[in-house]
Amino acid sequence: MGLLALFALLALGIPVGFAMLISGALGLWLVGGTTLVVGYLSTTPLATTSAYELITVPMFILMAELVILSGVANSLFSAAAVWVGRMPGGLGVATALAGAGFGAICGSSTASAATLSATSVPAMLERNYHPKMATGVVAISGTLAMLIPPSIALVLYAIIADEDIGKLLIAGVIPGIVVMLAIAATVYILVLINPSHGPGGRRYSMREKLASLKVAGPVVFLFMLVTGVIYFGIATPTEASALGATGAMLLTIWQRKLTWRTLIRALMASAATSCMIFMIIMGAKFFGYFFTLTRITQNTIVYIDQLGLAPVTVLIIVLAIYFVLGCIMDQAAILILTVPIVLPVMVALGYDPIWFGVIVIIMAEIGLVTPPLGLNAFVVSKYTRRPLEEVFSGLWPHIFAHLLVVALLCIFPQFVLWLPEQMR
């Protein structure tokens, strides 16, 4: 009954956090009556939001807002274009590099897609790139922010799964690089098939190339201030998130973009997004109590065990379900709804929870660009004023490439697990 109520509320457009809270309350009421519901309502909000690790969320969101304000992201594409723009499809490859660079200092996928839309797409269209090529590579490159730390999605997964935030963030580094290379390779292959879709640009001297690297300094600084200090054991993820927000503010001041008005706007935007995420976490916690009391997770594990399916078969089925859900649901909702049920099943089958978290995030990336609800495609369409169908059309080769990356990481899980295992 609780699950049916949840899907009904989501279908009606009720925000995810409130939908889970209401449906969880209904399920608990059916199980234990009013006293049980009131008991959980009186303790859950404070117990959930007072967790020390949750400070990471607003700090990373504030860091993203300040990075956007600094304007550094706009220079990343220009710098990458100087190095690779002369090759066929070079501006598409530069977009992938800029997406990875922006993802390394900003954990917001939609912000990354919006920023790249304002810089990359006009440059590519001016060089006679095919619109499908230009918009598709921008939309998919924006998703890199979900995987490369500081990733808000990985933090959210870690909180839901009760896993080490630091290890999950570090686990996203190598897969993020692999995904970036897959985007670049897809662009290159598409241009080989049809050279007119991505003509090369002019050459730059080595002096111009070296001069363009000055934009890399702030990116490396912020990346080391967050990911570096976590990896070397200098700071916890919570402390690193505060360092990242401070570093982003200093960068904004250095770029002379910080005023009282822009600071207040960044703080307000961060607070609004943080409240939304906290509400989702509270709703998920409440809905999780319903799962626990009704033994849905335990019964699912027993049922799958009785089916006698091989672990790899179960994994393929789970990934197929994530692919379908990504087409019709918000990524945060997918994580909240599925991880409490699916993760114990995968762990029982012998899969590593950190590895599985990275795989789930990549599947969520695919959902961000898959019709009919691919959010990044809508963002790119809005900012570039190109038809939505055109954006989706340019994304299909990248979706296929992402699925190949998922297969690669499933066959070779050490791509995900090696770096976290080296942490101090």
C-alpha positions in Angstrom: 0.0 0.0 0.0 2.8 2.4 0.9 4.6 1.8 -2.4 1.4 2.3 -4.4 0.8 5.5 -2.5 4.3 6.7 -3.3 4.0 6.1 -7.0 0.6 7.7 -7.1 1.9 10.9 -5.3 4.9 11.0 -7.7 2.6 10.7 -10.7 0.6 13.7 -9.3 3.8 15.8 -9.2 4.2 15.9 -5.5 7.9 16.7 -4.6 9.9 13.5 -3.9 10.6 14.2 -0.2 7.0 15.0 0.7 5.8 12.0 -1.4 8.0 9.6 0.6 7.1 11.2 3.9 3.3 10.9 3.2 3.4 7.4 1.8 5.8 6.2 4.5 3.4 7.6 7.2 0.5 5.9 5.5 2.4 2.6 5.5 3.5 2.9 9.1 -0.1 3.8 10.1 -1.4 0.6 8.4 1.3 -1.4 10.2 1.3 0.1 13.7 -1.4 2.8 14.0 -1.3 6.5 14.9 1.0 6.0 17.9 3.8 4.5 15.7 3.5 7.3 13.1 3.6 10.1 15.7 6.6 8.5 17.5 8.6 8.4 14.3 7.5 11.9 13.3 8.6 13.4 16.6 12.2 12.0 16.3 13.1 11.4 12.7 13.5 15.1 11.5 16.1 16.0 14.1 17.8 12.6 14.1 18.2 12.7 10.3 19.3 16.3 9.8 21.6 16.6 12.8 24.1 14.1 11.3 27.5 15.7 11.1 28.2 14.3 7.6 25.3 16.2 6.2 27.3 19.4 6.4 29.0 18.2 3.2 25.9 18.8 1.1 25.3 22.5 1.6 29.1 23.2 1.5 29.5 21.4 -1.9 26.4 23.2 -3.2 27.7 26.6 -2.1 31.1 25.7 -3.7 29.3 25.0 -7.0 27.4 28.3 -6.8 30.5 30.3 -6.1 32.5 28.5 -8.9 29.7 29.5 -11.4 29.8 33.0 -10.1 33.6 33.2 -10.6 33.4 32.6 -14.3 36.3 30.2 -14.3 34.2 27.5 -16.0 33.8 29.8 -19.1 37.5 29.8 -19.6 37.9 26.0 -19.4 36.4 25.4 -22.8 38.5 28.1 -24.4 41.7 26.7 -22.9 40.9 23.2 -24.0 40.0 24.4 -27.5 43.5 25.9 -27.9 45.0 22.5 -27.3 42.7 20.2 -29.2 40.5 22.5 -31.3 42.5 22.1 -34.5 41.8 18.3 -34.9 38.5 17.2 -36.5 35.9 17.2 -33.9 38.3 19.0 -31.6 35.8 21.4 -30.1 33.7 18.4 -29.1 36.7 16.9 -27.4 37.4 20.2 -25.8 33.8 20.2 -24.4 34.4 16.8 -22.8 37.7 18.1 -21.2 35.9 21.3 -20.0 33.1 19.2 -18.6 35.6 17.1 -16.7 37.4 20.2 -15.4 34.2 21.8 -14.4 33.0 18.6 -12.7 36.2 18.6 -10.7 35.2 21.8 -9.0 31.4 21.7 -9.2 29.1 18.8 -8.2 26.1 20.0 -10.1 25.3 18.4 -13.5 22.7 20.9 -14.6 24.9 23.8 -13.7 27.7 22.2 -15.8 25.3 21.7 -18.7 24.0 25.2 -18.6 27.5 26.7 -18.4 28.8 24.6 -21.3 25.7 25.5 -23.3 26.6 29.2 -23.1 30.2 28.7 -24.3 30.7 25.5 -26.2 27.6 25.3 -28.4 27.9 28.8 -30.0 31.6 28.2 -30.7 30.9 24.9 -32.4 28.0 26.2 -34.4 30.2 29.1 -35.5 32.7 26.5 -36.8 29.9 24.7 -38.8 29.6 21.8 -36.4 26.3 19.9 -36.9 23.8 21.1 -34.3 23.1 17.5 -33.1 26.8 16.9 -32.5 27.2 20.2 -30.6 24.2 19.9 -28.3 24.7 16.2 -27.7 28.2 16.5 -26.5 27.4 19.4 -24.3 24.5 17.6 -22.6 26.5 14.4 -22.0 29.6 16.3 -20.8 27.5 18.0 -18.2 26.9 14.7 -16.5 30.5 14.3 -15.6 29.9 16.5 -12.6 27.8 13.7 -11.1 30.8 11.3 -11.1 34.0 13.3 -10.6 34.3 14.6 -7.0 33.0 16.8 -5.5 29.9 14.9 -6.5 26.7 15.7 -4.7 25.2 12.5 -6.1 27.9 10.3 -4.7 27.5 12.1 -1.3 23.8 11.4 -1.4 24.4 7.7 -2.2 26.9 7.4 0.6 24.4 8.9 3.1 21.6 6.5 1.9 23.9 3.5 1.8 25.7 4.4 5.1 29.1 4.1 3.3 32.3 6.1 3.6 31.8 9.4 1.8 35.5 9.9 1.2 36.1 6.5 -0.4 33.0 7.0 -2.7 34.2 10.4 -3.8 37.7 9.1 -4.6 36.2 6.1 -6.3 34.6 8.4 -8.9 37.9 9.8 -10.1 39.1 7.0 -12.5 35.6 6.2 -13.8 35.1 9.9 -14.4 38.3 10.0 -16.5 37.1 6.8 -18.4 33.7 8.4 -19.1 35.4 11.6 -20.3 37.6 9.6 -22.7 34.5 7.7 -23.9 32.8 11.0 -24.7 35.9 12.2 -26.6 36.3 8.9 -28.5 32.6 9.0 -29.5 33.0 12.5 -30.9 36.1 11.4 -32.8 34.4 8.3 -34.2 31.3 10.3 -35.3 33.6 12.8 -37.1 35.5 9.9 -38.8 32.2 8.6 -40.1 31.0 12.1 -41.3 33.9 14.7 -41.3 31.5 17.5 -42.1 29.8 17.2 -38.7 33.0 18.4 -36.9 35.5 20.3 -38.9 38.9 21.2 -37.4 39.9 24.6 -36.4 43.0 26.7 -36.6 46.4 25.9 -35.2 47.8 27.6 -32.1 51.5 28.2 -31.3 53.1 26.6 -28.3 53.3 30.0 -26.6 49.5 30.4 -26.9 48.9 26.9 -25.6 51.1 27.5 -22.6 49.4 30.8 -21.9 46.0 29.1 -22.0 47.0 26.9 -19.1 46.7 29.7 -16.6 43.0 28.8 -16.2 44.1 25.4 -15.0 45.7 26.8 -11.9 42.4 27.6 -10.1 40.9 24.3 -11.1 43.8 22.3 -9.8 43.8 24.4 -6.6 40.2 23.7 -5.9 40.4 20.0 -6.9 43.4 19.4 -4.5 41.6 21.5 -1.8 38.8 19.0 -1.9 39.7 15.6 -3.5 43.4 15.9 -2.7 43.0 16.5 1.1 40.5 13.6 1.3 42.8 11.2 -0.6 45.9 12.0 1.4 44.0 11.8 4.7 44.6 15.4 5.6 40.9 16.2 6.1 37.6 14.4 6.3 35.0 14.9 3.5 33.1 17.3 5.8 36.2 19.4 6.4 37.2 19.2 2.7 33.7 20.5 1.7 34.2 23.6 3.9 37.7 24.1 2.4 36.2 23.8 -1.0 33.6 26.4 -0.3 36.2 28.7 1.2 38.5 28.2 -1.8 35.7 28.9 -4.2 34.9 32.2 -2.4 38.6 33.2 -2.6 38.6 32.4 -6.3 35.5 34.5 -6.8 37.1 37.4 -4.9 40.3 37.0 -7.0 38.2 37.2 -10.2 36.5 40.3 -8.8 33.1 38.8 -9.2 32.0 38.8 -5.5 29.6 41.5 -4.3 27.2 41.5 -1.4 24.3 41.0 -3.9 25.9 38.0 -5.7 27.0 36.5 -2.3 23.5 36.7 -0.9 22.1 35.2 -4.2 24.6 32.3 -4.0 23.8 31.7 -0.3 20.0 31.7 -1.0 20.4 29.3 -3.9 22.5 27.0 -1.8 20.1 27.1 1.1 17.1 26.3 -1.2 18.8 23.4 -2.8 20.1 22.1 0.5 16.6 22.2 2.0 15.2 20.3 -0.9 17.9 17.5 -0.5 17.4 17.4 3.3 13.7 17.0 2.8 14.3 14.1 0.4 16.7 12.5 3.0 14.1 12.9 5.8 11.4 11.4 3.6 13.6 8.5 2.6 14.4 7.8 6.2 10.8 7.8 7.1 10.0 5.5 4.1 12.9 3.3 5.2 11.2 2.6 8.5 8.3 1.3 6.6 10.6 -1.0 4.6 12.2 -2.2 7.8 9.0 -3.0 9.6 7.4 -4.8 6.6 10.7 -6.7 5.8 10.5 -5.8 2.1 14.3 -5.8 1.7 14.8 -9.1 3.5 12.0 -10.8 1.7 13.4 -9.5 -1.6 16.8 -11.1 -0.8 15.2 -14.4 0.1 13.1 -14.4 -3.1 16.1 -13.7 -5.3 18.0 -16.4 -3.5 15.2 -18.9 -4.1 15.2 -18.1 -7.9 18.7 -19.4 -8.1 19.9 -16.8 -10.5 23.6 -16.2 -11.1 24.9 -12.9 -9.6 25.8 -11.5 -13.0 22.2 -12.2 -14.2 20.8 -10.3 -11.2 23.2 -7.5 -11.9 22.1 -7.2 -15.6 18.5 -7.1 -14.5 19.2 -4.5 -11.9 21.0 -2.3 -14.4 18.2 -2.7 -16.9 15.7 -1.5 -14.3 17.9 1.5 -13.5 18.1 2.3 -17.2 14.2 2.2 -17.5 13.8 4.2 -14.3 16.2 6.8 -15.5 14.0 7.5 -18.5 11.0 8.4 -16.3 12.2 9.5 -12.9 14.4 12.1 -11.2 17.9 10.8 -10.3 17.6 11.7 -6.6 14.3 9.9 -6.4 15.8 6.8 -8.0 18.7 6.7 -5.5 16.3 7.3 -2.5 13.8 4.6 -3.7 16.0 1.9 -4.9 19.3 1.9 -2.9 17.7 0.7 0.4 16.2 -2.3 -1.4 18.8 -3.1 -4.1 22.0 -2.5 -2.2 21.5 -5.2 0.4 20.7 -7.7 -2.4 23.8 -6.8 -4.3 26.0 -7.0 -1.2 24.5 -10.4 -0.4 25.5 -11.5 -3.9 29.1 -10.5 -3.3 29.2 -7.1 -5.0 31.2 -4.3 -3.4 28.9 -1.4 -2.2 31.3 1.3 -3.2 31.7 -0.2 -6.7 28.0 -0.5 -7.0 27.5 3.1 -6.0 29.7 4.3 -8.9 27.8 2.1 -11.3 24.5 3.4 -10.1 25.7 7.0 -10.5 26.8 6.3 -14.1 23.4 4.8 -14.8 21.9 7.9 -13.3 24.1 9.9 -15.7 22.5 8.1 -18.6 19.0 8.9 -17.2 20.0 12.6 -17.3 20.2 12.5 -21.1 17.6 9.8 -21.9 14.1 10.8 -23.2 11.5 11.6 -22.1 12.7 13.2 -18.9 16.5 13.7 -19.6 17.0 16.9 -17.5 20.3 17.9 -19.1 18.8 17.7 -22.6 16.1 20.1 -21.5 18.7 22.4 -20.0 20.8 22.5 -23.2 17.7 23.0 -25.3 16.6 25.9 -23.2 19.9 27.7 -23.1 20.8 27.1 -26.8 17.2 27.5 -28.1 17.7 24.4 -30.2 14.8 21.9 -30.6 14.7 19.2 -27.9 14.4 16.5 -30.5 17.7 17.6 -31.9 19.5 17.4 -28.6 18.1 13.9 -27.9 19.1 12.8 -31.4 22.7 13.8 -30.8 22.8 12.0 -27.5 22.1 8.4 -28.6 25.8 7.6 -29.6 26.9 8.8 -26.2 24.3 6.8 -24.4 25.6 3.7 -26.2 29.2 4.6 -25.2 28.1 5.0 -21.6 26.6 1.6 -21.5 29.9 0.2 -22.9 31.7 2.0 -20.0 29.3 0.4 -17.5 30.1 -3.0 -19.0 33.9 -2.3 -18.8 33.6 -1.3 -15.1 31.6 -4.5 -14.4 34.2 -6.7 -16.0 37.1 -4.8 -14.4 35.9 -3.5 -11.0 39.4 -2.4 -10.0 38.9 0.7 -12.2 36.6 1.8 -9.4 38.1 0.2 -6.4 41.9 0.6 -6.9 42.2 4.3 -5.9 40.0 4.1 -2.7 42.1 1.1 -1.6 45.2 3.3 -1.8 43.8 5.9 0.5 45.6 6.6 3.8 
